[in-house]
């Protein structure tokens, strides 16, 4: 097993007033040649959009684009029409041959989200877009698959890649095991909230862990912890 720990403060930053973000990998004006992605995971942005602000219509192609909404009411328009993305919603877009979309924070509070881009295993497919709503209890004391490959029946949302997004919330003091779904996949773990211990190393809120060359890991929850895992081909 090989692993690396990336502390929250090591991430790139952006702040345009109406929009701020922390970047786990090179994105926009932040460029770090040592942080260009993890396997097929190319973008992991921890973003905040101010009330009444947002992104006008813009294009994407040949990426699997996933939004995990934590707070706020995001008005999203794409090939499926206009819809609101609220807390505990997850959206998955297969950009394929090309989509245009816009995002505006229509609420009176900050819109907080993770935005994740994964490279597809087949390019130029037919674009599609879907949102699923989850309750916090869905990942309480267990690993819950939010997004998975097109042939993975247990995933409410599907993408064009052998990748999985999994979330779990566990009590302080609990040891938990995570097993990969496909041999050879790497694990990108983000501590959404709380604190965990891995290999005697402490990870706190928004710290990340990258692991390869293993099919299973064990972590200890030092506090009540909310954990997001992205399992991707390397």
Secondary structure, DSSP 8 states (H G I E B T S, - for coil): -EEEEE-GGGSEEEE-SSEEEEESS-BTTB--TT-S-BTTEEEEEEEEE-TT-EEEEEEE-S-EEEEEEEES-EEEEETTEEEEE-TTEEEEEE-TT-EEEEEEE-SSS-EEEEEEEE--SSSS---EEEEEE--GGGGBTS-EEEEEETT-TT-SEEESSS-EEEEEEE-TT-EEEEE-SSTT-EEEEEEEESEEEETTEEEETT-EEEEES-SEEEEEESSSEEEEEEEE--
